[in-house]
Amino acid sequence: MTTAQFVAVFGPYADRLDRDILPAFPAAVLEQAAASVTDTDEEVPVRPEEMTV
């Protein structure tokens, strides 16, 4: 998927998250959530070729 295709498909969702959903949460909650992200694929069912690690 090219960058343009990715933005065309997922851009509206990212915009809605930034505009409508994330502002509904207190900054402290978002910071705590961001700190708990481990950047692994263990919690997501992905195929081997889709893994990031």
All heavy atoms as TSV, in Angstrom:
chain	resi	resn	atom	element	x	y	z
A	1	MET	N	N	0.858	-1.172	0.000
A	1	MET	CA	C	0.000	0.000	0.000
A	1	MET	C	C	0.901	1.232	0.000
A	1	MET	O	O	1.788	1.355	0.833
A	1	MET	CB	C	-0.895	-0.045	1.247
A	1	MET	CG	C	-1.823	1.111	1.405
A	1	MET	SD	S	-2.908	1.020	2.858
A	1	MET	CE	C	-4.232	0.050	2.229
A	2	THR	N	N	0.664	2.101	-0.921
A	2	THR	CA	C	1.462	3.321	-0.983
A	2	THR	C	C	1.026	4.281	0.128
A	2	THR	O	O	-0.032	4.114	0.744
A	2	THR	CB	C	1.289	4.025	-2.334
A	2	THR	OG1	O	-0.056	4.494	-2.430
A	2	THR	CG2	C	1.613	3.099	-3.507
A	3	THR	N	N	1.830	5.299	0.354
A	3	THR	CA	C	1.486	6.312	1.353
A	3	THR	C	C	0.168	6.985	1.003
A	3	THR	O	O	-0.694	7.189	1.867
A	3	THR	CB	C	2.607	7.357	1.461
A	3	THR	OG1	O	3.814	6.695	1.833
A	3	THR	CG2	C	2.274	8.427	2.480
A	4	ALA	N	N	-0.007	7.321	-0.253
A	4	ALA	CA	C	-1.248	7.979	-0.677
A	4	ALA	C	C	-2.464	7.092	-0.425
A	4	ALA	O	O	-3.511	7.565	0.035
A	4	ALA	CB	C	-1.161	8.364	-2.150
A	5	GLN	N	N	-2.328	5.802	-0.711
A	5	GLN	CA	C	-3.424	4.869	-0.459
A	5	GLN	C	C	-3.704	4.754	1.036
A	5	GLN	O	O	-4.868	4.731	1.455
A	5	GLN	CB	C	-3.095	3.489	-1.035
A	5	GLN	CG	C	-3.076	3.431	-2.543
A	5	GLN	CD	C	-2.498	2.118	-3.040
A	5	GLN	OE1	O	-1.581	1.554	-2.459
A	5	GLN	NE2	N	-3.051	1.631	-4.147
A	6	PHE	N	N	-2.651	4.670	1.821
A	6	PHE	CA	C	-2.796	4.561	3.275
A	6	PHE	C	C	-3.542	5.778	3.832
A	6	PHE	O	O	-4.481	5.645	4.605
A	6	PHE	CB	C	-1.422	4.425	3.932
A	6	PHE	CG	C	-1.485	4.203	5.411
A	6	PHE	CD1	C	-1.553	2.930	5.930
A	6	PHE	CD2	C	-1.482	5.280	6.291
A	6	PHE	CE1	C	-1.618	2.715	7.303
A	6	PHE	CE2	C	-1.551	5.084	7.659
A	6	PHE	CZ	C	-1.610	3.790	8.167
A	7	VAL	N	N	-3.127	6.962	3.408
A	7	VAL	CA	C	-3.766	8.191	3.884
A	7	VAL	C	C	-5.220	8.248	3.419
A	7	VAL	O	O	-6.105	8.655	4.183
A	7	VAL	CB	C	-2.969	9.426	3.416
A	7	VAL	CG1	C	-3.734	10.708	3.695
A	7	VAL	CG2	C	-1.615	9.457	4.090
A	8	ALA	N	N	-5.482	7.823	2.199
A	8	ALA	CA	C	-6.856	7.845	1.690
A	8	ALA	C	C	-7.761	6.924	2.504
A	8	ALA	O	O	-8.914	7.256	2.781
A	8	ALA	CB	C	-6.876	7.452	0.219
A	9	VAL	N	N	-7.229	5.771	2.914
A	9	VAL	CA	C	-8.033	4.799	3.654
A	9	VAL	C	C	-8.125	5.158	5.135
A	9	VAL	O	O	-9.213	5.175	5.717
A	9	VAL	CB	C	-7.450	3.378	3.486
A	9	VAL	CG1	C	-8.147	2.391	4.402
A	9	VAL	CG2	C	-7.572	2.930	2.034
A	10	PHE	N	N	-7.002	5.443	5.757
A	10	PHE	CA	C	-6.968	5.603	7.207
A	10	PHE	C	C	-6.970	7.057	7.683
A	10	PHE	O	O	-7.198	7.316	8.857
A	10	PHE	CB	C	-5.753	4.877	7.789
A	10	PHE	CG	C	-5.812	3.396	7.564
A	10	PHE	CD1	C	-4.988	2.796	6.631
A	10	PHE	CD2	C	-6.699	2.605	8.274
A	10	PHE	CE1	C	-5.046	1.424	6.411
A	10	PHE	CE2	C	-6.766	1.244	8.064
A	10	PHE	CZ	C	-5.937	0.646	7.128
A	11	GLY	N	N	-6.723	7.990	6.799
A	11	GLY	CA	C	-6.688	9.395	7.174
A	11	GLY	C	C	-7.959	9.892	7.856
A	11	GLY	O	O	-7.885	10.554	8.891
A	12	PRO	N	N	-9.137	9.585	7.303
A	12	PRO	CA	C	-10.365	10.051	7.961
A	12	PRO	C	C	-10.513	9.524	9.398
A	12	PRO	O	O	-11.023	10.232	10.269
A	12	PRO	CB	C	-11.476	9.513	7.063
A	12	PRO	CG	C	-10.832	9.374	5.717
A	12	PRO	CD	C	-9.416	8.965	6.010
A	13	TYR	N	N	-10.062	8.307	9.640
A	13	TYR	CA	C	-10.140	7.751	10.992
A	13	TYR	C	C	-9.178	8.478	11.926
A	13	TYR	O	O	-9.519	8.789	13.069
A	13	TYR	CB	C	-9.844	6.248	10.984
A	13	TYR	CG	C	-10.823	5.472	10.145
A	13	TYR	CD1	C	-10.469	5.001	8.890
A	13	TYR	CD2	C	-12.117	5.230	10.615
A	13	TYR	CE1	C	-11.380	4.295	8.117
A	13	TYR	CE2	C	-13.026	4.528	9.847
A	13	TYR	CZ	C	-12.653	4.057	8.595
A	13	TYR	OH	O	-13.549	3.365	7.835
A	14	ALA	N	N	-7.988	8.758	11.441
A	14	ALA	CA	C	-7.010	9.493	12.251
A	14	ALA	C	C	-7.519	10.898	12.548
A	14	ALA	O	O	-7.381	11.384	13.678
A	14	ALA	CB	C	-5.663	9.548	11.528
A	15	ASP	N	N	-8.119	11.546	11.565
A	15	ASP	CA	C	-8.677	12.889	11.776
A	15	ASP	C	C	-9.778	12.862	12.832
A	15	ASP	O	O	-9.834	13.713	13.711
A	15	ASP	CB	C	-9.237	13.461	10.478
A	15	ASP	CG	C	-8.154	13.847	9.496
A	15	ASP	OD1	O	-6.985	14.019	9.918
A	15	ASP	OD2	O	-8.474	13.971	8.297
A	16	ARG	N	N	-10.647	11.858	12.754
A	16	ARG	CA	C	-11.743	11.776	13.731
A	16	ARG	C	C	-11.203	11.517	15.130
A	16	ARG	O	O	-11.686	12.095	16.110
A	16	ARG	CB	C	-12.727	10.680	13.349
A	16	ARG	CG	C	-13.856	10.602	14.356
A	16	ARG	CD	C	-15.097	9.938	13.818
A	16	ARG	NE	N	-16.136	10.058	14.817
A	16	ARG	CZ	C	-16.531	9.066	15.598
A	16	ARG	NH1	N	-15.991	7.884	15.487
A	16	ARG	NH2	N	-17.478	9.258	16.495
A	17	LEU	N	N	-10.196	10.655	15.230
A	17	LEU	CA	C	-9.583	10.418	16.543
A	17	LEU	C	C	-9.024	11.712	17.113
A	17	LEU	O	O	-9.257	12.032	18.281
A	17	LEU	CB	C	-8.458	9.392	16.424
A	17	LEU	CG	C	-8.875	7.932	16.431
A	17	LEU	CD1	C	-7.696	7.052	16.043
A	17	LEU	CD2	C	-9.422	7.535	17.777
A	18	ASP	N	N	-8.285	12.444	16.298
A	18	ASP	CA	C	-7.665	13.696	16.753
A	18	ASP	C	C	-8.683	14.783	17.075
A	18	ASP	O	O	-8.508	15.551	18.010
A	18	ASP	CB	C	-6.694	14.227	15.700
A	18	ASP	CG	C	-5.436	13.380	15.581
A	18	ASP	OD1	O	-5.127	12.631	16.523
A	18	ASP	OD2	O	-4.772	13.490	14.527
A	19	ARG	N	N	-9.743	14.844	16.297
A	19	ARG	CA	C	-10.708	15.929	16.427
A	19	ARG	C	C	-11.829	15.634	17.430
A	19	ARG	O	O	-12.216	16.506	18.211
A	19	ARG	CB	C	-11.312	16.216	15.052
A	19	ARG	CG	C	-12.253	17.390	14.997
A	19	ARG	CD	C	-12.906	17.560	13.625
A	19	ARG	NE	N	-13.711	16.384	13.280
A	19	ARG	CZ	C	-13.440	15.550	12.261
A	19	ARG	NH1	N	-12.414	15.769	11.485
A	19	ARG	NH2	N	-14.215	14.509	12.022
A	20	ASP	N	N	-12.358	14.409	17.409
A	20	ASP	CA	C	-13.575	14.112	18.164
A	20	ASP	C	C	-13.388	13.225	19.386
A	20	ASP	O	O	-14.118	13.374	20.363
A	20	ASP	CB	C	-14.610	13.434	17.254
A	20	ASP	CG	C	-15.004	14.291	16.071
A	20	ASP	OD1	O	-14.945	15.525	16.188
A	20	ASP	OD2	O	-15.379	13.723	15.032
A	21	ILE	N	N	-12.462	12.282	19.321
A	21	ILE	CA	C	-12.395	11.263	20.379
A	21	ILE	C	C	-11.347	11.584	21.430
A	21	ILE	O	O	-11.663	11.649	22.625
A	21	ILE	CB	C	-12.163	9.879	19.751
A	21	ILE	CG1	C	-13.361	9.531	18.860
A	21	ILE	CG2	C	-11.938	8.823	20.828
A	21	ILE	CD1	C	-13.199	8.314	18.012
A	22	LEU	N	N	-10.108	11.789	21.036
A	22	LEU	CA	C	-9.046	12.012	22.023
A	22	LEU	C	C	-9.259	13.257	22.882
A	22	LEU	O	O	-8.980	13.214	24.085
A	22	LEU	CB	C	-7.685	12.040	21.339
A	22	LEU	CG	C	-7.252	10.698	20.744
A	22	LEU	CD1	C	-5.913	10.848	20.031
A	22	LEU	CD2	C	-7.188	9.619	21.793
A	23	PRO	N	N	-9.792	14.353	22.336
A	23	PRO	CA	C	-10.020	15.524	23.188
A	23	PRO	C	C	-11.034	15.282	24.314
A	23	PRO	O	O	-11.084	16.053	25.276
A	23	PRO	CB	C	-10.533	16.589	22.222
A	23	PRO	CG	C	-9.960	16.199	20.907
A	23	PRO	CD	C	-9.982	14.690	20.920
A	24	ALA	N	N	-11.807	14.216	24.236
A	24	ALA	CA	C	-12.785	13.913	25.281
A	24	ALA	C	C	-12.122	13.349	26.543
A	24	ALA	O	O	-12.755	13.296	27.594
A	24	ALA	CB	C	-13.819	12.918	24.757
A	25	PHE	N	N	-10.860	12.959	26.442
A	25	PHE	CA	C	-10.146	12.374	27.572
A	25	PHE	C	C	-9.220	13.398	28.216
A	25	PHE	O	O	-8.581	14.181	27.512
A	25	PHE	CB	C	-9.319	11.166	27.119
A	25	PHE	CG	C	-10.151	10.018	26.642
A	25	PHE	CD1	C	-10.466	9.880	25.302
A	25	PHE	CD2	C	-10.616	9.071	27.537
A	25	PHE	CE1	C	-11.240	8.817	24.861
A	25	PHE	CE2	C	-11.392	8.005	27.107
A	25	PHE	CZ	C	-11.703	7.888	25.763
A	26	PRO	N	N	-9.099	13.368	29.547
A	26	PRO	CA	C	-8.138	14.249	30.212
A	26	PRO	C	C	-6.704	13.924	29.760
A	26	PRO	O	O	-6.378	12.766	29.462
A	26	PRO	CB	C	-8.312	13.930	31.695
A	26	PRO	CG	C	-9.645	13.267	31.803
A	26	PRO	CD	C	-9.870	12.574	30.491
A	27	ALA	N	N	-5.867	14.934	29.712
A	27	ALA	CA	C	-4.479	14.750	29.271
A	27	ALA	C	C	-3.759	13.691	30.099
A	27	ALA	O	O	-2.980	12.899	29.552
A	27	ALA	CB	C	-3.725	16.071	29.333
A	28	ALA	N	N	-4.016	13.633	31.391
A	28	ALA	CA	C	-3.345	12.649	32.253
A	28	ALA	C	C	-3.695	11.226	31.839
A	28	ALA	O	O	-2.842	10.331	31.885
A	28	ALA	CB	C	-3.714	12.881	33.707
A	29	VAL	N	N	-4.919	10.994	31.430
A	29	VAL	CA	C	-5.334	9.660	30.995
A	29	VAL	C	C	-4.612	9.278	29.709
A	29	VAL	O	O	-4.127	8.148	29.553
A	29	VAL	CB	C	-6.866	9.607	30.806
A	29	VAL	CG1	C	-7.291	8.302	30.153
A	29	VAL	CG2	C	-7.576	9.795	32.131
A	30	LEU	N	N	-4.511	10.216	28.778
A	30	LEU	CA	C	-3.814	9.944	27.519
A	30	LEU	C	C	-2.330	9.695	27.746
A	30	LEU	O	O	-1.733	8.807	27.120
A	30	LEU	CB	C	-4.023	11.099	26.542
A	30	LEU	CG	C	-5.471	11.333	26.106
A	30	LEU	CD1	C	-5.554	12.569	25.227
A	30	LEU	CD2	C	-6.036	10.122	25.409
A	31	GLU	N	N	-1.725	10.448	28.657
A	31	GLU	CA	C	-0.305	10.254	28.959
A	31	GLU	C	C	-0.076	8.883	29.590
A	31	GLU	O	O	0.890	8.201	29.261
A	31	GLU	CB	C	0.191	11.357	29.890
A	31	GLU	CG	C	0.273	12.707	29.215
A	31	GLU	CD	C	0.545	13.842	30.192
A	31	GLU	OE1	O	0.951	13.577	31.340
A	31	GLU	OE2	O	0.341	15.001	29.793
A	32	GLN	N	N	-0.957	8.489	30.499
A	32	GLN	CA	C	-0.825	7.179	31.133
A	32	GLN	C	C	-0.990	6.062	30.097
A	32	GLN	O	O	-0.247	5.085	30.104
A	32	GLN	CB	C	-1.864	7.023	32.237
A	32	GLN	CG	C	-1.759	5.728	32.988
A	32	GLN	CD	C	-2.823	5.594	34.074
A	32	GLN	OE1	O	-3.779	6.364	34.119
A	32	GLN	NE2	N	-2.643	4.633	34.949
A	33	ALA	N	N	-1.948	6.208	29.213
A	33	ALA	CA	C	-2.152	5.208	28.169
A	33	ALA	C	C	-0.937	5.122	27.249
A	33	ALA	O	O	-0.487	4.029	26.900
A	33	ALA	CB	C	-3.404	5.543	27.370
A	34	ALA	N	N	-0.395	6.261	26.858
A	34	ALA	CA	C	0.777	6.278	25.978
A	34	ALA	C	C	1.973	5.620	26.647
A	34	ALA	O	O	2.757	4.928	25.992
A	34	ALA	CB	C	1.104	7.708	25.569
A	35	ALA	N	N	2.111	5.803	27.953
A	35	ALA	CA	C	3.240	5.226	28.674
A	35	ALA	C	C	3.134	3.707	28.782
A	35	ALA	O	O	4.145	3.021	28.953
A	35	ALA	CB	C	3.343	5.837	30.065
A	36	SER	N	N	1.922	3.177	28.647
A	36	SER	CA	C	1.755	1.731	28.802
A	36	SER	C	C	1.885	0.966	27.485
A	36	SER	O	O	1.838	-0.253	27.471
A	36	SER	CB	C	0.401	1.418	29.444
A	36	SER	OG	O	-0.646	1.726	28.552
A	37	VAL	N	N	2.054	1.667	26.382
A	37	VAL	CA	C	2.206	1.010	25.089
A	37	VAL	C	C	3.597	0.414	24.990
A	37	VAL	O	O	4.597	1.102	25.189
A	37	VAL	CB	C	1.959	2.008	23.939
A	37	VAL	CG1	C	2.245	1.364	22.591
A	37	VAL	CG2	C	0.542	2.528	23.996
A	38	THR	N	N	3.664	-0.872	24.685
A	38	THR	CA	C	4.960	-1.551	24.621
A	38	THR	C	C	5.484	-1.715	23.202
A	38	THR	O	O	6.581	-2.172	22.996
A	38	THR	CB	C	4.877	-2.939	25.274
A	38	THR	OG1	O	3.885	-3.714	24.579
A	38	THR	CG2	C	4.515	-2.835	26.741
A	39	ASP	N	N	4.653	-1.358	22.205
A	39	ASP	CA	C	5.048	-1.457	20.798
A	39	ASP	C	C	5.428	-2.874	20.410
A	39	ASP	O	O	6.439	-3.119	19.755
A	39	ASP	CB	C	6.180	-0.486	20.477
A	39	ASP	CG	C	6.299	-0.256	18.967
A	39	ASP	OD1	O	5.288	-0.415	18.260
A	39	ASP	OD2	O	7.401	0.063	18.501
A	40	THR	N	N	4.639	-3.836	20.868
A	40	THR	CA	C	4.809	-5.216	20.435
A	40	THR	C	C	3.513	-5.672	19.782
A	40	THR	O	O	2.481	-5.013	19.888
A	40	THR	CB	C	5.136	-6.155	21.613
A	40	THR	OG1	O	3.989	-6.214	22.467
A	40	THR	CG2	C	6.348	-5.679	22.379
A	41	ASP	N	N	3.568	-6.803	19.132
A	41	ASP	CA	C	2.384	-7.334	18.455
A	41	ASP	C	C	1.730	-8.456	19.252
A	41	ASP	O	O	0.837	-9.122	18.744
A	41	ASP	CB	C	2.778	-7.879	17.083
A	41	ASP	CG	C	3.288	-6.797	16.159
A	41	ASP	OD1	O	2.772	-5.674	16.236
A	41	ASP	OD2	O	4.201	-7.072	15.376
A	42	GLU	N	N	2.142	-8.662	20.488
A	42	GLU	CA	C	1.659	-9.797	21.263
A	42	GLU	C	C	0.145	-9.785	21.452
A	42	GLU	O	O	-0.482	-10.838	21.496
A	42	GLU	CB	C	2.352	-9.828	22.621
A	42	GLU	CG	C	3.830	-10.096	22.509
A	42	GLU	CD	C	4.556	-9.925	23.823
A	42	GLU	OE1	O	3.896	-9.726	24.852
A	42	GLU	OE2	O	5.793	-10.005	23.804
A	43	GLU	N	N	-0.450	-8.614	21.574
A	43	GLU	CA	C	-1.875	-8.525	21.824
A	43	GLU	C	C	-2.716	-8.477	20.554
A	43	GLU	O	O	-3.935	-8.463	20.605
A	43	GLU	CB	C	-2.189	-7.309	22.703
A	43	GLU	CG	C	-1.916	-5.978	22.051
A	43	GLU	CD	C	-0.451	-5.550	22.051
A	43	GLU	OE1	O	0.387	-6.183	22.700
A	43	GLU	OE2	O	-0.146	-4.559	21.374
A	44	VAL	N	N	-2.070	-8.477	19.394
A	44	VAL	CA	C	-2.770	-8.376	18.124
A	44	VAL	C	C	-2.543	-9.652	17.320
A	44	VAL	O	O	-1.389	-10.063	17.120
A	44	VAL	CB	C	-2.260	-7.153	17.316
A	44	VAL	CG1	C	-3.020	-7.010	16.010
A	44	VAL	CG2	C	-2.359	-5.899	18.134
A	45	PRO	N	N	-3.616	-10.282	16.843
A	45	PRO	CA	C	-3.426	-11.494	16.034
A	45	PRO	C	C	-2.978	-11.135	14.615
A	45	PRO	O	O	-3.787	-10.749	13.779
A	45	PRO	CB	C	-4.818	-12.134	16.035
A	45	PRO	CG	C	-5.753	-10.991	16.223
A	45	PRO	CD	C	-5.020	-9.976	17.062
A	46	VAL	N	N	-1.696	-11.217	14.367
A	46	VAL	CA	C	-1.165	-10.885	13.048
A	46	VAL	C	C	-0.423	-12.077	12.468
A	46	VAL	O	O	0.050	-12.960	13.183
A	46	VAL	CB	C	-0.209	-9.661	13.107
A	46	VAL	CG1	C	-0.950	-8.417	13.515
A	46	VAL	CG2	C	0.946	-9.922	14.035
A	47	ARG	N	N	-0.309	-12.078	11.169
A	47	ARG	CA	C	0.480	-13.110	10.491
A	47	ARG	C	C	1.961	-12.770	10.657
A	47	ARG	O	O	2.311	-11.605	10.888
A	47	ARG	CB	C	0.100	-13.155	9.016
A	47	ARG	CG	C	-1.352	-13.596	8.798
A	47	ARG	CD	C	-1.653	-13.713	7.311
A	47	ARG	NE	N	-1.573	-12.417	6.651
A	47	ARG	CZ	C	-2.598	-11.774	6.137
A	47	ARG	NH1	N	-3.807	-12.279	6.177
A	47	ARG	NH2	N	-2.434	-10.602	5.557
A	48	PRO	N	N	2.856	-13.753	10.529
A	48	PRO	CA	C	4.280	-13.489	10.722
A	48	PRO	C	C	4.815	-12.331	9.878
A	48	PRO	O	O	5.607	-11.530	10.341
A	48	PRO	CB	C	4.943	-14.799	10.330
A	48	PRO	CG	C	3.907	-15.831	10.612
A	48	PRO	CD	C	2.586	-15.161	10.297
A	49	GLU	N	N	4.350	-12.206	8.651
A	49	GLU	CA	C	4.861	-11.156	7.773
A	49	GLU	C	C	4.353	-9.766	8.165
A	49	GLU	O	O	4.856	-8.763	7.687
A	49	GLU	CB	C	4.537	-11.445	6.312
A	49	GLU	CG	C	3.068	-11.432	5.964
A	49	GLU	CD	C	2.349	-12.771	6.120
A	49	GLU	OE1	O	2.856	-13.661	6.817
A	49	GLU	OE2	O	1.269	-12.898	5.531
A	50	GLU	N	N	3.363	-9.705	9.050
A	50	GLU	CA	C	2.821	-8.425	9.475
A	50	GLU	C	C	3.428	-7.914	10.785
A	50	GLU	O	O	3.160	-6.796	11.195
A	50	GLU	CB	C	1.300	-8.544	9.657
A	50	GLU	CG	C	0.568	-8.864	8.387
A	50	GLU	CD	C	-0.889	-9.191	8.615
A	50	GLU	OE1	O	-1.245	-9.749	9.661
A	50	GLU	OE2	O	-1.680	-8.875	7.710
A	51	MET	N	N	4.236	-8.735	11.427
A	51	MET	CA	C	4.793	-8.361	12.723
A	51	MET	C	C	5.778	-7.216	12.572
A	51	MET	O	O	6.433	-7.061	11.553
A	51	MET	CB	C	5.447	-9.566	13.378
A	51	MET	CG	C	4.443	-10.684	13.639
A	51	MET	SD	S	5.083	-12.016	14.597
A	51	MET	CE	C	4.870	-11.335	16.219
A	52	THR	N	N	5.886	-6.398	13.622
A	52	THR	CA	C	6.777	-5.247	13.574
A	52	THR	C	C	8.100	-5.515	14.279
A	52	THR	O	O	9.011	-4.715	14.182
A	52	THR	CB	C	6.116	-4.028	14.238
A	52	THR	OG1	O	5.778	-4.346	15.576
A	52	THR	CG2	C	4.880	-3.606	13.478
A	53	VAL	N	N	8.193	-6.594	14.987
A	53	VAL	CA	C	9.424	-6.891	15.741
A	53	VAL	C	C	10.173	-8.016	15.081
A	53	VAL	O	O	9.655	-8.907	14.514
A	53	VAL	CB	C	9.102	-7.274	17.190
A	53	VAL	CG1	C	10.369	-7.492	17.978
A	53	VAL	CG2	C	8.265	-6.223	17.847
